Amino acid sequence: MARLKTSSKTYEKAFRRIASVKNIDANFDLGNGLTAAAYQAAIDLVKNSMDEYNTQLSKVDGLLNTLKDSEKALNDWNERILNGVASKYGKDSSEYEEAGGTRKSDYKKPVKKAKAA
């Protein structure tokens, strides 16, 4: 399942606000570093960070898919190896138990419950 990409209400608000500020004055400057250019730089920083974050999430999703596929292949190997040991030595052998199987003689026998009268 893909991870949800992020968005930012703060970014959307700033994106709309910078358009309005630039409409008021292209060289908007309130002093103390509060300029349209500095505001645009802060907006761009958030946009670039959000884009990078979302890109990394996509990469992680791809890596997770690769990991899951590798695990499926390894699980198939596990099953095939155990079946191979069972084929060669039998399911009641100590070799089968060593390979991770449960010997037939170690299976629990089902206990029949007596019916109530």
ZAPA-569448 format. One record per residue: x, y, z of N, C-alpha, C in turn; residue in one letter. Coordinates in nm, 4 decimals, padded with zeros to 6 digits. Last residue first. Layout:
BEGIN
X|Y|Z|X|Y|Z|X|Y|Z|A
...
END
This chain:
BEGIN
-02.4289|-03.7311|02.7483|-02.5518|-03.8092|02.7325|-02.6758|-03.7248|02.7428|A
-02.1707|-03.5912|02.5517|-02.2510|-03.5881|02.6740|-02.3827|-03.6586|02.6472|A
-01.9088|-03.7678|02.3959|-02.0357|-03.6960|02.3846|-02.1100|-03.7030|02.5165|K
-01.5658|-03.7122|02.4472|-01.6813|-03.7980|02.4689|-01.8068|-03.7139|02.4615|A
-01.3413|-03.6075|02.1996|-01.4170|-03.5745|02.3198|-01.5383|-03.6661|02.3283|K
-01.0355|-03.7322|02.0956|-01.1795|-03.7303|02.0716|-01.2492|-03.7016|02.2046|K
-00.7475|-03.5614|02.0193|-00.8177|-03.6315|02.1261|-00.9679|-03.6170|02.1003|V
-00.5032|-03.6051|01.7693|-00.6274|-03.5400|01.8136|-00.6991|-03.6266|01.9177|P
-00.1628|-03.6137|01.8551|-00.2779|-03.6903|01.8083|-00.4042|-03.6197|01.8571|K
00.0871|-03.4027|01.7474|-00.0071|-03.4344|01.8536|-00.1257|-03.5090|01.7910|K
00.3907|-03.5165|01.6023|00.2589|-03.4544|01.5858|00.1704|-03.4931|01.7029|Y
00.6221|-03.6580|01.6183|00.6028|-03.5550|01.7198|00.4684|-03.4837|01.7067|D
00.6350|-03.8207|01.4010|00.6126|-03.8862|01.5300|00.5900|-03.7847|01.6422|S
00.7008|-03.6372|01.2025|00.5667|-03.6971|01.2053|00.5358|-03.7579|01.3412|K
00.8815|-03.3465|01.3072|00.8771|-03.4889|01.2740|00.7346|-03.5419|01.2883|R
00.8733|-03.0397|01.1588|00.8287|-03.1140|01.2765|00.8120|-03.2604|01.2359|T
01.1652|-02.8669|01.0247|01.0346|-02.9318|01.0172|00.9981|-02.9971|01.1487|G
01.4232|-02.7722|01.0282|01.3157|-02.6836|01.0728|01.1773|-02.7424|01.0651|G
01.6314|-02.9348|00.9841|01.6055|-02.8359|00.8793|01.4884|-02.7445|00.9149|A
01.6083|-03.1075|01.1987|01.7194|-03.0122|01.1961|01.6963|-02.9001|01.0958|E
01.3936|-03.2606|01.1083|01.3762|-03.1758|01.2262|01.4857|-03.0686|01.2321|E
01.5202|-03.3920|00.8999|01.4031|-03.3094|00.8711|01.3779|-03.2118|00.9861|Y
01.7083|-03.5355|01.0448|01.7544|-03.4351|00.9482|01.6404|-03.3381|00.9134|E
01.5564|-03.7171|01.1815|01.6160|-03.6096|01.2611|01.6690|-03.4991|01.1686|S
01.2496|-03.8036|01.0078|01.3939|-03.8123|01.0339|01.4423|-03.6948|01.1192|S
00.9986|-03.8128|00.9134|01.0163|-03.8541|01.0529|01.1643|-03.8613|01.0906|D
00.9945|-03.7529|00.6478|00.9390|-03.6525|00.7397|00.9526|-03.6912|00.8860|K
01.2993|-03.8236|00.4657|01.1706|-03.8598|00.5241|01.1267|-03.7580|00.6274|G
01.5250|-03.7583|00.3192|01.5434|-03.8260|00.4474|01.4124|-03.8730|00.5117|Y
01.4343|-03.6539|00.0691|01.5572|-03.7327|00.0774|01.5642|-03.8167|00.2048|K
01.1974|-03.5199|00.1256|01.2015|-03.6171|00.0166|01.3224|-03.7095|00.0298|S
01.2752|-03.3467|00.3270|01.1735|-03.4485|00.3558|01.1759|-03.5581|00.2503|A
01.4514|-03.1883|00.1822|01.5041|-03.2670|00.2937|01.4058|-03.3789|00.3280|V
01.2618|-03.0775|00.0065|01.3735|-03.1568|-00.0450|01.4345|-03.2453|00.0623|G
01.1016|-02.9330|00.1810|01.0430|-03.0452|00.1077|01.1514|-03.1360|00.0487|N
01.2919|-02.7427|00.2601|01.2356|-02.8337|00.3595|01.1725|-02.9543|00.2916|L
01.3348|-02.6190|00.0103|01.4464|-02.6839|00.0810|01.3924|-02.7844|00.1818|I
01.0792|-02.5156|-00.0456|01.1399|-02.6130|-00.1358|01.2538|-02.6888|-00.0680|R
01.0417|-02.3329|00.1660|00.9509|-02.4451|00.1479|01.0133|-02.5544|00.0619|E
01.2516|-02.1520|00.1167|01.2384|-02.2205|00.2463|01.1540|-02.3463|00.2316|N
01.1861|-02.0606|-00.1430|01.3091|-02.1376|-00.1210|01.2990|-02.2172|00.0092|W
00.9542|-01.9196|-00.0770|00.9450|-02.0320|-00.1693|01.0679|-02.1219|-00.1539|D
01.0703|-01.7234|00.0810|00.9746|-01.8154|00.1424|00.9560|-01.9394|00.0550|N
01.2146|-01.5896|-00.1159|01.2864|-01.6605|-00.0099|01.1952|-01.7601|00.0606|L
01.0038|-01.4792|-00.2635|01.0961|-01.5723|-00.3281|01.1720|-01.6543|-00.2241|A
00.8945|-01.3140|-00.0663|00.8129|-01.4198|-00.1262|00.9022|-01.5251|-00.1916|K
01.1103|-01.1402|-00.0215|01.0642|-01.2274|00.0869|00.9797|-01.3418|00.0327|E
01.1172|-01.0091|-00.2675|01.2319|-01.0898|-00.2259|01.1927|-01.1870|-00.1149|S
00.8730|-00.8731|-00.2555|00.8962|-00.9715|-00.3616|01.0113|-01.0652|-00.3251|D
00.9259|-00.7053|-00.0364|00.8177|-00.8039|-00.0282|00.8342|-00.9125|-00.1342|K
01.1378|-00.5500|-00.1427|01.1585|-00.6333|-00.0240|01.0515|-00.7414|-00.0149|L
01.0029|-00.4188|-00.3506|01.1164|-00.5063|-00.3811|01.1424|-00.6019|-00.2652|T
00.8212|-00.2695|-00.1980|00.7715|-00.3685|-00.2945|00.8811|-00.4685|-00.3314|N
01.0014|-00.1063|-00.0614|00.9176|-00.1989|00.0130|00.8621|-00.3071|-00.0789|L
01.1051|00.0436|-00.2734|01.1936|-00.0465|-00.1981|01.1138|-00.1490|-00.1180|L
00.8735|00.1865|-00.3443|00.9376|00.0965|-00.4403|01.0286|-00.0037|-00.3713|G
00.8343|00.3342|-00.1103|00.7306|00.2418|-00.1557|00.7889|00.1399|-00.2536|D
01.0664|00.4874|-00.1186|01.0490|00.3920|-00.0098|00.9423|00.2891|-00.0473|V
01.0085|00.6462|-00.3409|01.1230|00.5555|-00.3448|01.1103|00.4476|-00.2380|K
00.7900|00.7878|-00.2411|00.7718|00.7012|-00.3576|00.8861|00.6005|-00.3684|S
00.9173|00.9298|-00.0381|00.8118|00.8337|-00.0039|00.7885|00.7368|-00.1187|L
01.0833|01.0935|-00.1920|01.1448|00.9906|-00.1074|01.0413|00.8866|-00.0647|Q
00.8875|01.2589|-00.3035|00.9707|01.1755|-00.3909|01.0335|01.0619|-00.3110|T
00.7942|01.3876|-00.0744|00.7029|01.3021|-00.1497|00.7783|01.2096|-00.2452|N
01.0300|01.5304|-00.0075|00.9690|01.4356|00.0863|00.8794|01.3369|00.0117|Y
01.0570|01.6955|-00.2307|01.1617|01.5981|-00.1987|01.1071|01.4894|-00.1062|E
00.8231|01.8514|-00.2055|00.8453|01.7698|-00.3248|00.9488|01.6608|-00.2985|D
00.8768|01.9754|00.0400|00.7597|01.8887|00.0268|00.7746|01.7966|-00.0942|M
01.1021|02.1262|-00.0296|01.1109|02.0259|00.0772|00.9963|01.9262|00.0674|S
00.9936|02.2947|-00.2264|01.1014|02.2020|-00.2608|01.1158|02.0911|-00.1566|N
00.8035|02.4347|-00.0679|00.7621|02.3588|-00.1869|00.8672|02.2544|-00.2227|K
00.9693|02.5597|00.1212|00.8689|02.4633|00.1653|00.8259|02.3755|00.0485|V
01.1174|02.7235|-00.0552|01.1851|02.6268|00.0313|01.0883|02.5190|00.0781|L
00.9201|02.8880|-00.1649|00.9911|02.7935|-00.2517|01.0627|02.6853|-00.1703|D
00.8553|03.0385|00.0629|00.7536|02.9541|-00.0013|00.8204|02.8470|-00.0865|I
01.0952|03.1731|00.1007|01.0451|03.0842|00.2067|00.9405|02.9885|00.1506|A
01.1039|03.3212|-00.1378|01.2105|03.2252|-00.1085|01.1663|03.1251|-00.0014|A
00.8821|03.4852|-00.1046|00.8822|03.3878|-00.2137|00.9886|03.2809|-00.1899|Q
00.9788|03.6408|00.1067|00.8596|03.5593|00.1264|00.8534|03.4499|00.0202|Y
01.1864|03.7696|-00.0230|01.2175|03.6817|00.0904|01.1010|03.5876|00.1186|A
01.0362|03.9130|-00.2167|01.1394|03.8179|-00.2589|01.1739|03.7197|-00.1465|A
00.8773|04.0790|-00.0633|00.8116|03.9796|-00.1480|00.9127|03.8729|-00.1897|A
01.0156|04.1153|00.2688|00.9996|04.1548|00.1291|00.9293|04.0430|00.0528|T
01.1138|04.1839|00.5520|00.9829|04.1367|00.5068|00.9572|04.1888|00.3660|L
01.3434|04.2964|00.6500|01.3561|04.1732|00.5744|01.2240|04.1148|00.5256|G
01.2690|04.5392|00.7639|01.3116|04.4289|00.8514|01.3148|04.2946|00.7795|N
01.0109|04.6336|00.5260|01.1267|04.6585|00.6120|01.1559|04.5360|00.6978|G
00.8236|04.5662|00.3477|00.7740|04.6224|00.4727|00.8886|04.6577|00.5679|L
00.7929|04.5698|00.0102|00.8947|04.5712|00.1154|00.8370|04.6400|00.2376|D
00.7384|04.4680|-00.3200|00.6796|04.4798|-00.1869|00.7884|04.4701|-00.0807|F
00.7640|04.5010|-00.5955|00.8805|04.5189|-00.5084|00.8366|04.5412|-00.3639|N
00.5079|04.4791|-00.6970|00.6057|04.3775|-00.7360|00.7310|04.3833|-00.6487|A
00.2233|04.5218|-00.5093|00.3492|04.5874|-00.5474|00.4518|04.4775|-00.5756|D
-00.0188|04.3790|-00.5392|-00.0163|04.5105|-00.4745|00.1068|04.5884|-00.5197|I
00.0659|04.1487|-00.6575|-00.0311|04.2298|-00.7293|-00.0369|04.3709|-00.6715|N
00.2233|04.0436|-00.4606|00.2900|04.0877|-00.5831|00.1966|04.1726|-00.6683|K
00.0172|03.9779|-00.2814|00.1182|04.0771|-00.2428|00.1896|04.1302|-00.3664|V
-00.1189|03.7789|-00.4260|-00.1867|03.9043|-00.3909|-00.0876|04.0142|-00.3574|S
00.0784|03.5841|-00.4382|00.0213|03.6361|-00.5628|-00.0480|03.7698|-00.5374|A
00.1159|03.5313|-00.1715|00.2255|03.5963|-00.2458|00.1744|03.6526|-00.3780|I
-00.1297|03.4043|-00.1080|-00.0984|03.5349|-00.0508|00.0133|03.6050|-00.1285|R
-00.1194|03.1556|-00.2402|-00.2232|03.2533|-00.2771|-00.1865|03.3936|-00.2289|R
00.1013|03.0520|-00.1035|00.1033|03.0608|-00.2495|-00.0001|03.1622|-00.2985|F
00.0122|03.0481|00.1603|00.1230|03.1376|00.1242|00.1286|03.1577|-00.0269|A
-00.1851|02.8492|00.1406|-00.2212|02.9842|00.1840|-00.1132|03.0843|00.1409|K
-00.0281|02.6305|00.0630|-00.1363|02.6777|-00.0251|-00.1769|02.8203|00.0099|E
00.1380|02.6060|00.2896|00.1955|02.6373|00.1588|00.0889|02.6934|00.0657|Y
-00.0555|02.5414|00.4797|00.0258|02.6613|00.4983|00.0874|02.7044|00.3659|T
-00.1427|02.2997|00.3904|-00.2371|02.4120|00.3880|-00.1611|02.5435|00.4025|K
00.0353|02.0754|00.2032|00.0457|02.1717|00.3120|-00.0542|02.2850|00.2933|S
00.0686|01.7199|00.1703|00.0422|01.8515|00.1135|00.0417|01.9479|00.2313|S
00.2249|01.4032|00.1160|00.1838|01.5151|00.1988|00.1521|01.6378|00.1146|T
00.1033|01.0816|00.0212|00.1910|01.1960|-00.0008|00.1368|01.3132|00.0797|K
00.0746|00.7788|00.1873|00.0078|00.9014|00.1447|00.1089|01.0140|00.1321|L
00.2276|00.4885|00.0531|00.2170|00.5886|00.1592|00.1508|00.7136|00.1040|R
00.0639|00.2102|-00.0923|00.1458|00.3306|-00.1058|00.1221|00.4256|00.0110|A
00.0839|-00.1170|00.0000|00.0000|00.0000|00.0000|00.0885|00.1234|00.0000|M
END
